[in-house]
Amino acid sequence: MSRLSLVVFGMLFVLGLVLMNDSYAYDTAKLQMKIAGVKNNAYYLCVSNSNGCTSMVAANGGKIFPMDTGNVSYIYAANPYNQKIYPLHLPDSCKVMLAKDQTLTVKGNLVVKKAQKTTDADVQINHLHCVVT
C-alpha cells in the first residue's frame, strides 16, 4: 500500500470510529464476530459496508454492529493506538452479498506476532471464516 492510501485509510478509520453510534436500524444487515485470542481492546475489525471499524472485544461480548447491504469486499484488522492496519486475506466464505435482515458472522483466531527487534507486530486472524444467516 502506498503511504497516501495508508493516510487516507487511517483518516477514514478514525472518522468511522468517531461517527459510529450504538444504535442501529433493525432492517439493515448486521455484523457479529467470534474472534478467539482477543485479550484487550487494541484491535478492531474493519469490514466493508460495516460503517467503520468495530471492537473485537465488544463483539465477543455480544455486541452486534450495523452493516449496509451489498458485497463484502475486504476485511482488515486495525490498531488505533499505533494507527496501523493489517490487510487480511478474504476467504471465499466472506465474499458474500448481504441483504437486509441478514447477519454476517466473522470467526477466527487473532494472532499477534511481535517482531524481534522492533515494536511492530504482524497481526493475522487464523482460520478466518464467515457465515451468513
N, CA, C and O atoms as a GROMACS GRO file, in nm:
protein
  532
    1MET      N    1   0.083  -0.118   0.000
    1MET     CA    2   0.000   0.000   0.000
    1MET      C    3   0.087   0.124   0.000
    1MET      O    4   0.191   0.128   0.067
    2SER      N    5   0.047   0.223  -0.073
    2SER     CA    6   0.124   0.347  -0.076
    2SER      C    7   0.099   0.425   0.052
    2SER      O    8   0.000   0.404   0.122
    3ARG      N    9   0.190   0.514   0.080
    3ARG     CA   10   0.180   0.596   0.201
    3ARG      C   11   0.051   0.679   0.200
    3ARG      O   12  -0.015   0.694   0.304
    4LEU      N   13   0.015   0.733   0.082
    4LEU     CA   14  -0.106   0.813   0.071
    4LEU      C   15  -0.230   0.730   0.102
    4LEU      O   16  -0.320   0.776   0.172
    5SER      N   17  -0.236   0.607   0.050
    5SER     CA   18  -0.354   0.524   0.076
    5SER      C   19  -0.362   0.488   0.224
    5SER      O   20  -0.472   0.477   0.278
    6LEU      N   21  -0.248   0.467   0.290
    6LEU     CA   22  -0.249   0.440   0.434
    6LEU      C   23  -0.300   0.560   0.513
    6LEU      O   24  -0.377   0.546   0.608
    7VAL      N   25  -0.257   0.679   0.472
    7VAL     CA   26  -0.303   0.801   0.540
    7VAL      C   27  -0.453   0.819   0.520
    7VAL      O   28  -0.525   0.849   0.615
    8VAL      N   29  -0.500   0.801   0.398
    8VAL     CA   30  -0.643   0.815   0.370
    8VAL      C   31  -0.722   0.712   0.448
    8VAL      O   32  -0.823   0.746   0.510
    9PHE      N   33  -0.677   0.586   0.445
    9PHE     CA   34  -0.749   0.484   0.521
    9PHE      C   35  -0.748   0.515   0.670
    9PHE      O   36  -0.849   0.497   0.737
   10GLY      N   37  -0.635   0.562   0.721
   10GLY     CA   38  -0.626   0.598   0.863
   10GLY      C   39  -0.725   0.706   0.900
   10GLY      O   40  -0.790   0.701   1.004
   11MET      N   41  -0.737   0.806   0.812
   11MET     CA   42  -0.832   0.914   0.839
   11MET      C   43  -0.976   0.861   0.835
   11MET      O   44  -1.058   0.899   0.918
   12LEU      N   45  -1.006   0.774   0.738
   12LEU     CA   46  -1.140   0.716   0.730
   12LEU      C   47  -1.167   0.626   0.851
   12LEU      O   48  -1.279   0.623   0.902
   13PHE      N   49  -1.067   0.554   0.895
   13PHE     CA   50  -1.079   0.467   1.011
   13PHE      C   51  -1.117   0.550   1.135
   13PHE      O   52  -1.211   0.516   1.206
   14VAL      N   53  -1.042   0.656   1.160
   14VAL     CA   54  -1.069   0.742   1.275
   14VAL      C   55  -1.208   0.806   1.262
   14VAL      O   56  -1.283   0.811   1.360
   15LEU      N   57  -1.242   0.854   1.144
   15LEU     CA   58  -1.373   0.913   1.122
   15LEU      C   59  -1.484   0.810   1.149
   15LEU      O   60  -1.585   0.842   1.210
   16GLY      N   61  -1.463   0.688   1.102
   16GLY     CA   62  -1.561   0.582   1.126
   16GLY      C   63  -1.580   0.555   1.273
   16GLY      O   64  -1.693   0.534   1.318
   17LEU      N   65  -1.471   0.554   1.350
   17LEU     CA   66  -1.482   0.532   1.494
   17LEU      C   67  -1.557   0.646   1.563
   17LEU      O   68  -1.636   0.623   1.654
   18VAL      N   69  -1.532   0.768   1.517
   18VAL     CA   70  -1.599   0.883   1.577
   18VAL      C   71  -1.748   0.884   1.545
   18VAL      O   72  -1.831   0.914   1.631
   19LEU      N   73  -1.783   0.852   1.421
   19LEU     CA   74  -1.922   0.862   1.378
   19LEU      C   75  -2.008   0.741   1.415
   19LEU      O   76  -2.130   0.750   1.414
   20MET      N   77  -1.944   0.629   1.446
   20MET     CA   78  -2.021   0.507   1.474
   20MET      C   79  -2.099   0.526   1.605
   20MET      O   80  -2.044   0.572   1.705
   21ASN      N   81  -2.226   0.489   1.602
   21ASN     CA   82  -2.304   0.501   1.724
   21ASN      C   83  -2.353   0.364   1.766
   21ASN      O   84  -2.337   0.267   1.692
   22ASP      N   85  -2.414   0.356   1.884
   22ASP     CA   86  -2.455   0.228   1.940
   22ASP      C   87  -2.589   0.180   1.890
   22ASP      O   88  -2.623   0.063   1.909
   23SER      N   89  -2.666   0.266   1.829
   23SER     CA   90  -2.798   0.223   1.782
   23SER      C   91  -2.792   0.188   1.635
   23SER      O   92  -2.707   0.238   1.561
   24TYR      N   93  -2.881   0.101   1.595
   24TYR     CA   94  -2.887   0.066   1.454
   24TYR      C   95  -3.029   0.032   1.416
   24TYR      O   96  -3.110  -0.007   1.499
   25ALA      N   97  -3.056   0.048   1.290
   25ALA     CA   98  -3.189   0.015   1.240
   25ALA      C   99  -3.202  -0.136   1.230
   25ALA      O  100  -3.106  -0.205   1.195
   26TYR      N  101  -3.318  -0.186   1.261
   26TYR     CA  102  -3.338  -0.330   1.262
   26TYR      C  103  -3.361  -0.388   1.123
   26TYR      O  104  -3.367  -0.510   1.108
   27ASP      N  105  -3.373  -0.304   1.021
   27ASP     CA  106  -3.394  -0.357   0.887
   27ASP      C  107  -3.266  -0.353   0.804
   27ASP      O  108  -3.272  -0.364   0.681
   28THR      N  109  -3.151  -0.338   0.868
   28THR     CA  110  -3.024  -0.340   0.798
   28THR      C  111  -2.958  -0.476   0.816
   28THR      O  112  -3.004  -0.558   0.894
   29ALA      N  113  -2.851  -0.497   0.743
   29ALA     CA  114  -2.768  -0.615   0.766
   29ALA      C  115  -2.691  -0.592   0.898
   29ALA      O  116  -2.678  -0.479   0.945
   30LYS      N  117  -2.642  -0.700   0.954
   30LYS     CA  118  -2.573  -0.692   1.083
   30LYS      C  119  -2.440  -0.766   1.077
   30LYS      O  120  -2.423  -0.860   0.999
   31LEU      N  121  -2.347  -0.723   1.163
   31LEU     CA  122  -2.216  -0.785   1.174
   31LEU      C  123  -2.198  -0.833   1.317
   31LEU      O  124  -2.218  -0.758   1.413
   32GLN      N  125  -2.159  -0.959   1.331
   32GLN     CA  126  -2.117  -1.006   1.461
   32GLN      C  127  -1.986  -1.082   1.443
   32GLN      O  128  -1.954  -1.128   1.333
   33MET      N  129  -1.911  -1.095   1.552
   33MET     CA  130  -1.780  -1.160   1.546
   33MET      C  131  -1.766  -1.261   1.658
   33MET      O  132  -1.822  -1.245   1.767
   34LYS      N  133  -1.690  -1.363   1.628
   34LYS     CA  134  -1.648  -1.461   1.728
   34LYS      C  135  -1.501  -1.485   1.702
   34LYS      O  136  -1.462  -1.581   1.636
   35ILE      N  137  -1.419  -1.396   1.758
   35ILE     CA  138  -1.275  -1.398   1.734
   35ILE      C  139  -1.206  -1.441   1.864
   35ILE      O  140  -1.209  -1.370   1.964
   36ALA      N  141  -1.144  -1.558   1.861
   36ALA     CA  142  -1.069  -1.607   1.977
   36ALA      C  143  -0.934  -1.535   1.985
   36ALA      O  144  -0.888  -1.478   1.886
   37GLY      N  145  -0.874  -1.536   2.101
   37GLY     CA  146  -0.740  -1.478   2.118
   37GLY      C  147  -0.738  -1.329   2.142
   37GLY      O  148  -0.630  -1.270   2.147
   38VAL      N  149  -0.854  -1.266   2.158
   38VAL     CA  150  -0.860  -1.122   2.183
   38VAL      C  151  -0.843  -1.099   2.333
   38VAL      O  152  -0.926  -1.143   2.413
   39LYS      N  153  -0.734  -1.029   2.370
   39LYS     CA  154  -0.705  -1.010   2.512
   39LYS      C  155  -0.737  -0.870   2.562
   39LYS      O  156  -0.758  -0.849   2.682
   40ASN      N  157  -0.740  -0.772   2.471
   40ASN     CA  158  -0.769  -0.634   2.511
   40ASN      C  159  -0.831  -0.561   2.393
   40ASN      O  160  -0.855  -0.620   2.288
   41ASN      N  161  -0.856  -0.435   2.410
   41ASN     CA  162  -0.926  -0.357   2.308
   41ASN      C  163  -0.829  -0.292   2.209
   41ASN      O  164  -0.859  -0.185   2.155
   42ALA      N  165  -0.715  -0.355   2.183
   42ALA     CA  166  -0.614  -0.297   2.094
   42ALA      C  167  -0.645  -0.320   1.947
   42ALA      O  168  -0.591  -0.250   1.861
   43TYR      N  169  -0.731  -0.417   1.915
   43TYR     CA  170  -0.755  -0.449   1.775
   43TYR      C  171  -0.903  -0.439   1.739
   43TYR      O  172  -0.991  -0.480   1.814
   44TYR      N  173  -0.924  -0.383   1.621
   44TYR     CA  174  -1.058  -0.364   1.567
   44TYR      C  175  -1.066  -0.438   1.433
   44TYR      O  176  -0.964  -0.461   1.368
   45LEU      N  177  -1.186  -0.474   1.394
   45LEU     CA  178  -1.206  -0.538   1.265
   45LEU      C  179  -1.279  -0.440   1.174
   45LEU      O  180  -1.381  -0.383   1.211
   46CYS      N  181  -1.225  -0.421   1.054
   46CYS     CA  182  -1.284  -0.332   0.955
   46CYS      C  183  -1.335  -0.418   0.841
   46CYS      O  184  -1.257  -0.485   0.773
   47VAL      N  185  -1.465  -0.417   0.820
   47VAL     CA  186  -1.529  -0.497   0.717
   47VAL      C  187  -1.601  -0.400   0.624
   47VAL      O  188  -1.669  -0.309   0.670
   48SER      N  189  -1.585  -0.420   0.493
   48SER     CA  190  -1.655  -0.331   0.401
   48SER      C  191  -1.804  -0.331   0.432
   48SER      O  192  -1.860  -0.435   0.469
   49ASN      N  193  -1.867  -0.219   0.417
   49ASN     CA  194  -2.010  -0.198   0.444
   49ASN      C  195  -2.045  -0.196   0.593
   49ASN      O  196  -2.163  -0.197   0.627
   50SER      N  197  -1.946  -0.193   0.682
   50SER     CA  198  -1.978  -0.203   0.824
   50SER      C  199  -1.983  -0.069   0.896
   50SER      O  200  -1.991  -0.066   1.019
   51ASN      N  201  -1.978   0.041   0.825
   51ASN     CA  202  -1.991   0.174   0.886
   51ASN      C  203  -1.880   0.204   0.986
   51ASN      O  204  -1.905   0.267   1.089
   52GLY      N  205  -1.760   0.162   0.957
   52GLY     CA  206  -1.646   0.187   1.044
   52GLY      C  207  -1.584   0.058   1.093
   52GLY      O  208  -1.628  -0.050   1.056
   53CYS      N  209  -1.484   0.071   1.175
   53CYS     CA  210  -1.417  -0.046   1.233
   53CYS      C  211  -1.480  -0.076   1.368
   53CYS      O  212  -1.521   0.015   1.440
   54THR      N  213  -1.486  -0.204   1.400
   54THR     CA  214  -1.560  -0.245   1.519
   54THR      C  215  -1.471  -0.318   1.617
   54THR      O  216  -1.381  -0.393   1.578
   55SER      N  217  -1.495  -0.295   1.744
   55SER     CA  218  -1.416  -0.353   1.851
   55SER      C  219  -1.437  -0.504   1.859
   55SER      O  220  -1.550  -0.552   1.870
   56MET      N  221  -1.326  -0.578   1.854
   56MET     CA  222  -1.336  -0.723   1.869
   56MET      C  223  -1.378  -0.760   2.011
   56MET      O  224  -1.449  -0.859   2.030
   57VAL      N  225  -1.336  -0.681   2.109
   57VAL     CA  226  -1.374  -0.707   2.248
   57VAL      C  227  -1.525  -0.690   2.265
   57VAL      O  228  -1.591  -0.776   2.324
   58ALA      N  229  -1.580  -0.581   2.213
   58ALA     CA  230  -1.725  -0.557   2.225
   58ALA      C  231  -1.803  -0.665   2.151
   58ALA      O  232  -1.905  -0.713   2.200
   59ALA      N  233  -1.754  -0.704   2.034
   59ALA     CA  234  -1.824  -0.807   1.957
   59ALA      C  235  -1.822  -0.941   2.029
   59ALA      O  236  -1.923  -1.012   2.032
   60ASN      N  237  -1.708  -0.976   2.086
   60ASN     CA  238  -1.701  -1.101   2.161
   60ASN      C  239  -1.787  -1.098   2.286
   60ASN      O  240  -1.824  -1.202   2.340
   61GLY      N  241  -1.819  -0.977   2.331
   61GLY     CA  242  -1.910  -0.961   2.445
   61GLY      C  243  -2.057  -0.964   2.403
   61GLY      O  244  -2.144  -0.948   2.488
   62GLY      N  245  -2.085  -0.984   2.276
   62GLY     CA  246  -2.222  -0.997   2.230
   62GLY      C  247  -2.276  -0.880   2.151
   62GLY      O  248  -2.389  -0.885   2.103
   63LYS      N  249  -2.197  -0.774   2.136
   63LYS     CA  250  -2.244  -0.657   2.060
   63LYS      C  251  -2.257  -0.693   1.913
   63LYS      O  252  -2.170  -0.758   1.856
   64ILE      N  253  -2.366  -0.650   1.854
   64ILE     CA  254  -2.390  -0.670   1.711
   64ILE      C  255  -2.389  -0.532   1.645
   64ILE      O  256  -2.450  -0.438   1.696
   65PHE      N  257  -2.319  -0.520   1.533
   65PHE     CA  258  -2.300  -0.392   1.468
   65PHE      C  259  -2.381  -0.384   1.338
   65PHE      O  260  -2.404  -0.486   1.273
   66PRO      N  261  -2.424  -0.263   1.301
   66PRO     CA  262  -2.497  -0.247   1.175
   66PRO      C  263  -2.404  -0.255   1.055
   66PRO      O  264  -2.286  -0.220   1.063
   67MET      N  265  -2.458  -0.301   0.945
   67MET     CA  266  -2.386  -0.304   0.817
   67MET      C  267  -2.479  -0.258   0.708
   67MET      O  268  -2.600  -0.275   0.718
   68ASP      N  269  -2.423  -0.200   0.605
   68ASP     CA  270  -2.501  -0.171   0.486
   68ASP      C  271  -2.511  -0.299   0.403
   68ASP      O  272  -2.424  -0.386   0.412
   69THR      N  273  -2.615  -0.310   0.325
   69THR     CA  274  -2.628  -0.424   0.236
   69THR      C  275  -2.528  -0.410   0.121
   69THR      O  276  -2.480  -0.300   0.095
   70GLY      N  277  -2.498  -0.518   0.054
   70GLY     CA  278  -2.407  -0.515  -0.059
   70GLY      C  279  -2.296  -0.617  -0.046
   70GLY      O  280  -2.299  -0.703   0.042
   71ASN      N  281  -2.199  -0.605  -0.134
   71ASN     CA  282  -2.088  -0.700  -0.138
   71ASN      C  283  -1.986  -0.673  -0.028
   71ASN      O  284  -1.953  -0.558  -0.001
   72VAL      N  285  -1.939  -0.778   0.034
   72VAL     CA  286  -1.826  -0.768   0.126
   72VAL      C  287  -1.701  -0.785   0.041
   72VAL      O  288  -1.682  -0.889  -0.022
   73SER      N  289  -1.616  -0.682   0.040
   73SER     CA  290  -1.500  -0.684  -0.049
   73SER      C  291  -1.366  -0.680   0.023
   73SER      O  292  -1.263  -0.704  -0.040
   74TYR      N  293  -1.363  -0.650   0.154
   74TYR     CA  294  -1.237  -0.651   0.228
   74TYR      C  295  -1.263  -0.670   0.376
   74TYR      O  296  -1.371  -0.641   0.428
   75ILE      N  297  -1.160  -0.718   0.443
   75ILE     CA  298  -1.156  -0.725   0.588
   75ILE      C  299  -1.014  -0.687   0.631
   75ILE      O  300  -0.917  -0.740   0.578
   76TYR      N  301  -1.005  -0.595   0.725
   76TYR     CA  302  -0.877  -0.554   0.782
   76TYR      C  303  -0.882  -0.567   0.933
   76TYR      O  304  -0.989  -0.555   0.993
   77ALA      N  305  -0.768  -0.593   0.993
   77ALA     CA  306  -0.752  -0.574   1.136
   77ALA      C  307  -0.685  -0.438   1.152
   77ALA      O  308  -0.604  -0.399   1.067
   78ALA      N  309  -0.718  -0.366   1.256
   78ALA     CA  310  -0.661  -0.233   1.276
   78ALA      C  311  -0.630  -0.211   1.423
   78ALA      O  312  -0.701  -0.261   1.511
   79ASN      N  313  -0.523  -0.136   1.448
   79ASN     CA  314  -0.485  -0.098   1.583
   79ASN      C  315  -0.489   0.054   1.590
   79ASN      O  316  -0.401   0.120   1.534
   80PRO      N  317  -0.590   0.112   1.656
   80PRO     CA  318  -0.600   0.258   1.658
   80PRO      C  319  -0.491   0.324   1.743
   80PRO      O  320  -0.467   0.444   1.729
   81TYR      N  321  -0.424   0.248   1.829
   81TYR     CA  322  -0.322   0.307   1.916
   81TYR      C  323  -0.194   0.336   1.841
   81TYR      O  324  -0.130   0.439   1.865
   82ASN      N  325  -0.154   0.248   1.749
   82ASN     CA  326  -0.035   0.276   1.669
   82ASN      C  327  -0.072   0.313   1.525
   82ASN      O  328   0.016   0.333   1.441
   83GLN      N  329  -0.202   0.323   1.497
   83GLN     CA  330  -0.257   0.364   1.368
   83GLN      C  331  -0.208   0.275   1.253
   83GLN      O  332  -0.177   0.323   1.144
   84LYS      N  333  -0.202   0.145   1.280
   84LYS     CA  334  -0.161   0.050   1.176
   84LYS      C  335  -0.280  -0.034   1.135
   84LYS      O  336  -0.367  -0.068   1.215
   85ILE      N  337  -0.280  -0.067   1.006
   85ILE     CA  338  -0.382  -0.155   0.953
   85ILE      C  339  -0.314  -0.282   0.901
   85ILE      O  340  -0.199  -0.279   0.856
   86TYR      N  341  -0.385  -0.391   0.909
   86TYR     CA  342  -0.332  -0.520   0.871
   86TYR      C  343  -0.431  -0.587   0.776
   86TYR      O  344  -0.530  -0.645   0.821
   87PRO      N  345  -0.406  -0.579   0.645
   87PRO     CA  346  -0.498  -0.642   0.549
   87PRO      C  347  -0.502  -0.793   0.572
   87PRO      O  348  -0.399  -0.856   0.596
   88LEU      N  349  -0.619  -0.849   0.563
   88LEU     CA  350  -0.638  -0.993   0.581
   88LEU      C  351  -0.684  -1.054   0.449
   88LEU      O  352  -0.757  -0.991   0.372
   89HIS      N  353  -0.641  -1.176   0.426
   89HIS     CA  354  -0.688  -1.248   0.308
   89HIS      C  355  -0.838  -1.272   0.323
   89HIS      O  356  -0.883  -1.322   0.426
   90LEU      N  357  -0.914  -1.238   0.220
   90LEU     CA  358  -1.059  -1.255   0.224
   90LEU      C  359  -1.095  -1.394   0.171
   90LEU      O  360  -1.086  -1.418   0.050
   91PRO      N  361  -1.134  -1.487   0.259
   91PRO     CA  362  -1.170  -1.621   0.210
   91PRO      C  363  -1.302  -1.618   0.134
   91PRO      O  364  -1.381  -1.525   0.149
   92ASP      N  365  -1.324  -1.719   0.054
   92ASP     CA  366  -1.446  -1.726  -0.026
   92ASP      C  367  -1.572  -1.718   0.059
   92ASP      O  368  -1.674  -1.664   0.015
   93SER      N  369  -1.567  -1.772   0.181
   93SER     CA  370  -1.686  -1.770   0.266
   93SER      C  371  -1.725  -1.628   0.307
   93SER      O  372  -1.838  -1.604   0.349
   94CYS      N  373  -1.630  -1.533   0.294
   94CYS     CA  374  -1.658  -1.394   0.331
   94CYS      C  375  -1.693  -1.307   0.210
   94CYS      O  376  -1.736  -1.193   0.227
   95LYS      N  377  -1.675  -1.358   0.091
   95LYS     CA  378  -1.707  -1.284  -0.032
   95LYS      C  379  -1.855  -1.304  -0.060
   95LYS      O  380  -1.894  -1.384  -0.145
   96VAL      N  381  -1.936  -1.230   0.012
   96VAL     CA  382  -2.081  -1.250   0.006
   96VAL      C  383  -2.153  -1.121  -0.028
   96VAL      O  384  -2.098  -1.012  -0.016
   97MET      N  385  -2.276  -1.135  -0.072
   97MET     CA  386  -2.367  -1.023  -0.095
   97MET      C  387  -2.468  -1.025   0.019
   97MET      O  388  -2.545  -1.120   0.033
   98LEU      N  389  -2.467  -0.922   0.101
   98LEU     CA  390  -2.558  -0.916   0.215
   98LEU      C  391  -2.686  -0.841   0.179
   98LEU      O  392  -2.682  -0.736   0.115
   99ALA      N  393  -2.795  -0.897   0.220
   99ALA     CA  394  -2.926  -0.834   0.204
   99ALA      C  395  -2.972  -0.785   0.341
   99ALA      O  396  -2.915  -0.824   0.443
  100LYS      N  397  -3.074  -0.699   0.343
  100LYS     CA  398  -3.123  -0.651   0.472
  100LYS      C  399  -3.176  -0.771   0.551
  100LYS      O  400  -3.222  -0.870   0.495
  101ASP      N  401  -3.168  -0.759   0.680
  101ASP     CA  402  -3.209  -0.862   0.776
  101ASP      C  403  -3.117  -0.984   0.777
  101ASP      O  404  -3.150  -1.084   0.839
  102GLN      N  405  -3.001  -0.978   0.709
  102GLN     CA  406  -2.904  -1.086   0.718
  102GLN      C  407  -2.792  -1.047   0.814
  102GLN      O  408  -2.762  -0.929   0.832
  103THR      N  409  -2.731  -1.148   0.875
  103THR     CA  410  -2.621  -1.126   0.968
  103THR      C  411  -2.496  -1.195   0.916
  103THR      O  412  -2.498  -1.314   0.882
  104LEU      N  413  -2.386  -1.120   0.909
  104LEU     CA  414  -2.257  -1.175   0.874
  104LEU      C  415  -2.182  -1.203   1.004
  104LEU      O  416  -2.159  -1.111   1.082
  105THR      N  417  -2.146  -1.328   1.026
  105THR     CA  418  -2.067  -1.364   1.144
  105THR      C  419  -1.926  -1.397   1.097
  105THR      O  420  -1.905  -1.486   1.014
  106VAL      N  421  -1.829  -1.323   1.153
  106VAL     CA  422  -1.688  -1.342   1.119
  106VAL      C  423  -1.624  -1.419   1.234
  106VAL      O  424  -1.633  -1.379   1.350
  107LYS      N  425  -1.560  -1.531   1.200
  107LYS     CA  426  -1.498  -1.617   1.302
  107LYS      C  427  -1.350  -1.634   1.271
  107LYS      O  428  -1.308  -1.624   1.156
  108GLY      N  429  -1.273  -1.660   1.374
  108GLY     CA  430  -1.131  -1.686   1.356
  108GLY      C  431  -1.056  -1.674   1.486
  108GLY      O  432  -1.116  -1.665   1.594
  109ASN      N  433  -0.924  -1.674   1.476
  109ASN     CA  434  -0.837  -1.667   1.593
  109ASN      C  435  -0.734  -1.557   1.571
  109ASN      O  436  -0.650  -1.566   1.481
  110LEU      N  437  -0.739  -1.453   1.653
  110LEU     CA  438  -0.645  -1.341   1.643
  110LEU      C  439  -0.507  -1.387   1.687
  110LEU      O  440  -0.490  -1.442   1.796
  111VAL      N  441  -0.408  -1.363   1.600
  111VAL     CA  442  -0.269  -1.398   1.630
  111VAL      C  443  -0.184  -1.273   1.610
  111VAL      O  444  -0.184  -1.215   1.502
  112VAL      N  445  -0.112  -1.233   1.715
  112VAL     CA  446  -0.024  -1.117   1.710
  112VAL      C  447   0.118  -1.168   1.731
  112VAL      O  448   0.152  -1.218   1.838
  113LYS      N  449   0.201  -1.153   1.627
  113LYS     CA  450   0.341  -1.196   1.636
  113LYS      C  451   0.428  -1.073   1.643
  113LYS      O  452   0.435  -0.995   1.547
  114LYS      N  453   0.494  -1.054   1.754
  114LYS     CA  454   0.582  -0.939   1.772
  114LYS      C  455   0.712  -0.960   1.695
  114LYS      O  456   0.768  -1.070   1.696
  115ALA      N  457   0.758  -0.856   1.628
  115ALA     CA  458   0.887  -0.860   1.561
  115ALA      C  459   0.996  -0.854   1.666
  115ALA      O  460   0.979  -0.789   1.770
  116GLN      N  461   1.108  -0.920   1.643
  116GLN     CA  462   1.212  -0.932   1.745
  116GLN      C  463   1.282  -0.801   1.778
  116GLN      O  464   1.306  -0.772   1.895
  117LYS      N  465   1.315  -0.722   1.677
  117LYS     CA  466   1.397  -0.603   1.703
  117LYS      C  467   1.322  -0.472   1.695
  117LYS      O  468   1.383  -0.365   1.701
  118THR      N  469   1.191  -0.477   1.680
  118THR     CA  470   1.112  -0.354   1.673
  118THR      C  471   0.987  -0.372   1.757
  118THR      O  472   0.963  -0.478   1.814
  119THR      N  473   0.910  -0.267   1.765
  119THR     CA  474   0.782  -0.274   1.837
  119THR      C  475   0.668  -0.313   1.744
  119THR      O  476   0.553  -0.323   1.787
  120ASP      N  477   0.701  -0.334   1.615
  120ASP     CA  478   0.598  -0.372   1.519
  120ASP      C  479   0.548  -0.514   1.546
  120ASP      O  480   0.615  -0.595   1.610
  121ALA      N  481   0.430  -0.540   1.497
  121ALA     CA  482   0.373  -0.673   1.510
  121ALA      C  483   0.309  -0.711   1.377
  121ALA      O  484   0.269  -0.626   1.298
  122ASP      N  485   0.302  -0.841   1.354
  122ASP     CA  486   0.227  -0.892   1.240
  122ASP      C  487   0.096  -0.945   1.297
  122ASP      O  488   0.097  -1.032   1.385
  123VAL      N  489  -0.013  -0.894   1.249
  123VAL     CA  490  -0.144  -0.932   1.301
  123VAL      C  491  -0.219  -1.008   1.193
  123VAL      O  492  -0.230  -0.963   1.079
  124GLN      N  493  -0.271  -1.124   1.230
  124GLN     CA  494  -0.350  -1.206   1.139
  124GLN      C  495  -0.469  -1.262   1.215
  124GLN      O  496  -0.470  -1.267   1.338
  125ILE      N  497  -0.568  -1.304   1.141
  125ILE     CA  498  -0.677  -1.382   1.200
  125ILE      C  499  -0.671  -1.518   1.131
  125ILE      O  500  -0.712  -1.533   1.016
  126ASN      N  501  -0.620  -1.615   1.205
  126ASN     CA  502  -0.609  -1.750   1.152
  126ASN      C  503  -0.747  -1.814   1.144
  126ASN      O  504  -0.836  -1.784   1.224
  127HIS      N  505  -0.763  -1.900   1.047
  127HIS     CA  506  -0.889  -1.973   1.027
  127HIS      C  507  -1.006  -1.877   1.007
  127HIS      O  508  -1.117  -1.904   1.053
  128LEU      N  509  -0.980  -1.765   0.939
  128LEU     CA  510  -1.085  -1.666   0.912
  128LEU      C  511  -1.195  -1.732   0.828
  128LEU      O  512  -1.169  -1.793   0.725
  129HIS      N  513  -1.316  -1.718   0.875
  129HIS     CA  514  -1.429  -1.781   0.810
  129HIS      C  515  -1.554  -1.696   0.837
  129HIS      O  516  -1.567  -1.638   0.945
  130CYS      N  517  -1.643  -1.688   0.741
  130CYS     CA  518  -1.766  -1.611   0.757
  130CYS      C  519  -1.888  -1.700   0.734
  130CYS      O  520  -1.884  -1.796   0.657
  131VAL      N  521  -1.995  -1.665   0.803
  131VAL     CA  522  -2.122  -1.734   0.788
  131VAL      C  523  -2.231  -1.628   0.775
  131VAL      O  524  -2.232  -1.531   0.851
  132VAL      N  525  -2.323  -1.645   0.681
  132VAL     CA  526  -2.435  -1.554   0.665
  132VAL      C  527  -2.562  -1.627   0.710
  132VAL      O  528  -2.590  -1.739   0.666
  133THR      N  529  -2.636  -1.562   0.798
  133THR     CA  530  -2.764  -1.620   0.844
  133THR      C  531  -2.875  -1.520   0.824
  133THR      O  532  -2.990  -1.549   0.856
   0.00000   0.00000   0.00000
